[in-house]
Amino acid sequence: MNQPLAYVHPGAKIAKNVVIEPFATINNNVIIGEGTWIGSNVTIMEGARIGKNCSIFPGAVISAVPQDLKYNDEDTTVVIGDNTTIRECVTINRGTTDRMKTVIGKNCWIMAYSHIAHDCVVGDHCVFSNNSTLAGHITVGDYVVLAGMTAVHQFCSIGNHAFVTGGSLVRKDVPPYTKAAREPLSYVGINSVGLRRRGYSTEKIREIQDIYRILYQKNYNNSQAVEIIEAEMEATPERDEILQFIKDSQRGIMKGYFSSNH
């Protein structure tokens, strides 16, 4: 249902049951899936690929050109998964030649005034609280929670099920299942509350805690800790995921709270 006061370019592909409120602007080369709601004063620019049953609230700007001086009008996109909510005044920029797209997964909740820059890839079931800011080229796993006013440095990675406390400056990679807090950002435990909510058993949570105890509380360097975890901890999907994240880290992982005071 398109309101007569909305502008929808003839080249946009709008599915059935999409509601577009007055004063929204939908540009050319946009695809919007069934059941999505586009609020008043939303601007959806070229290259947006929006899934089914999404809600985009007033003032949001989706798929604007990247804020990158190297961008040269390449044909890039923003991809937003099904059932994702984008709240007021969120800005999501499309990709550059690095990844050619910016991706937000399914069932995400991006709260007001958040910014997701070019070439970010965000997983499913993520929650970004108000004013969360992602610079370019960031990778965020599934079930990640960023509390309000979190700012993430370009090229950082945040692992699955991580929780970052409000007002944090994320300069290093945040491994899976962890809670990150303090300044400089440090490991302060695992995200046990989130893991319990998602059905992780007490035994599995204890296993993850044991892994991070070796990494962060035994005064080993990362290489030593990885060797000990591989040698002493039984191989499980969670163990292997943590080890692979550490090995793949380009910026280095965040420090441990316990070692940072030495």
N, C-alpha and C positions, 0 to 999 in steps of 0.2 A: 504494500500500500504506500504509494508515493504522495506526499502532500503537494499541492500545487505550488506552494511557496518554497519547496526544495528544488535545487538544481541537480539533475541527473544527466550526465553526458550520454548521448545516444550509443556511444561505444562501450559503456559500462554493462556488465552482465550481472543482472540482479535476479536471484532465484525467487521462487514463490514464497509468499508469506513474510517477506522482508518489510519491515516498517521503517520508513524514512520520514522523520519529523520535519516541520517547517524550518527553513533557513539552513538545512544541511546542504553540503556541496559534495557531489560524487563526480570525480573526474573520469576521463577516458582511461581505458586499460585497467579497469577495476573489476574484481569478481567478488560477489557477496553471496554467501550460502543461505540456505533456507532457514527461516525463523529468526534471523538476526534483526536486532533493533538498533537503529541509528538515531541518536538523539539530536535535538536542535543544535545548530551551530557547530556540528561536527564537520571537519574537512577531511575527506578521503582523497588522496592525491594518486597520481598514476603509479601503477605497480603494486597496489594493495591486493592481497588475496586473503579474504576474510572467510572463515569457516561458518558452520551452521550454529544457530542458537547463541550467537555472541550478543553482548550488549555493549554499546559504545556511547558514553555519556557526553553531555554538552561540553563543547570547547576542546575536545580531543582533536589532534591532528595526526593522521596516520599516513605514512609513506611519503613524507616530505623528503626532498633531496638531502643527502647527508651533509652534516656540518664538517666537511673535510675538504681542505683546499685542493687536494689531489683529484677530487671527483670531477669527471669530465663528461657528464651527461650520459653515462653508461645506462643500459637498459637493465635496471635492477629492481628488486621487489621487497615487499614486506609480506610475510606469511603469518597469519594468526589462526591458531587451531580452534576447533569446535568448543563451544560452551565457555569461552573465555570472556571475562568482563573487563572492560577498559573504562576507568572512572574519569571524572572531570579533568580536562586540561592536560591529559597525558599526551606526550609526544613520542612517536616511534618513527625513526628515520630509516629509509631503505638502505640497502647495501651498497658497497663499492666493489671494485674488481677483486678484493680479497676473498670474499665469500659469495658475492653477487646477490646476497639476500640477508635480511634480518628476520629472525624466526622467533615467534612466541608460540609455545605449545598449547595443548588442550587443557581445559579446566583450570586456567590461570585466573588470578584476580590481581589486577594492576591498579593500585589505588591512586587517588587524585594527585596531580602534579608530578607524577613520576616521569622520568625520561629514559628511553632506551635508544641508544645511539646505533649507528650503522654497524652492520656485520655482527651483531650480537645474536647468539643462539640460546634461547631460554627453553628449558624442558617443560614437562607437563606438571600440573597441580602446584604451580609456584604461587606464592603470595608476596607481592611487593607493597609494603605500606607506603603511606604518603611521602612524597618527595624523594623516593628512592631514585638514584641516578646511576645509570650504567654508561660508562664511556664506550668507545668503539672496541670491536673484536673480542668481546667477553663471552665466555661459555658458562652457562648456568645449568646445573643438572635438574632432575625431577624433585618435586616436593621441597624446594628451597624456600625459606622464609627470610625476607629482608625486612627488618623493622624500620620504622620511619627515619628519614634523613640519612639513610645509608648511601655512601658514595663509593663506587667501585672503579679502580684504576683500569685503564685500557689493557687488554690482553690478559687479564686475570681469568682464572677459572674457579668456580665454586661447585663442590661436589654434591651428589645426591643427598637429600635429607639434611643439609646443613641449615643452621639457624644463625643469623648475624644480628646482633643487638642494635638498638636504635642509635643513630648518630655515629656509626662506625665509619672509619676510613679504611677501605680494603685495598691494600697495596700489594699483598701477596696472595697466593692461591689458598683457598679454604678447603681442606679435605672433606670427604664424605662423612656424614653422620655427626659432625662436630657442632659445638656451640662456639661462636667467636665473639669476643668482647674486648674491652679495654683499649688503651692507646699507648703504644702501638698495638694493633690488633693481635690478639693472642688466643690460644686454645684455653678454654675454661671448662671443658668437659664435653661429653657427647650429648646429642639432642635426644635424651632418653624420653622426655615427654612426647615429642613428636613421633618417635619410634613406637612407643606404646599405643598412641592413637592410631597408628597404621598397622597394628597387629603383630609387631615384633615381640617374640617371647622374651621372658626374663633371661633365659640362657643365651639367646642371641645378643641381647643388649650387653650382657656380661662379657661375652666374647669380644665385642667391639671395644668395650672399655679396656679389656686386657691388652688389645693391640695398641691402643693409644697410650696406655700406661708405659709401654716399652718405648714408644716414639717420643713421648713428651715429658715423662716423669723420672726417667732413669739416667739422665745426663749423657745419653749416647748422641753422637751426631747422626744425621739422617741415614747415611750409608750403613753405619753400624746397626742402627735400629732396624732397617730393612732386612739386613742379613739375619738378625736374631728372630724377627717375626717370621721370616721364611723358614728358618730352621726349627723353631719351637712351637709355632702355632699351626694347628691343623688347617689344611687348605680348604677354604669355603668360598662361596661367591663374594661374601663381604670382605674377607681378608684379601682376596685377590684384587677386588675393586680398589681397596685402599692402597695396596702396594702399587698397582698400576697408575693410580692418580699421582702418587709421589714420584714415580719414575718419569711420568710424562710432564711433570710440572716445568714450565718454562721460566716462571718468575720466582720459583722457590715457594715452599709452603710457609704459612704463618708460624710464628714462634710459639713455644710453650710458655704459658704464664709462669710456671715454676722455674724455668731456666732463665727467664728474662730478668729476674731480680738478682742474679749472681754478679 
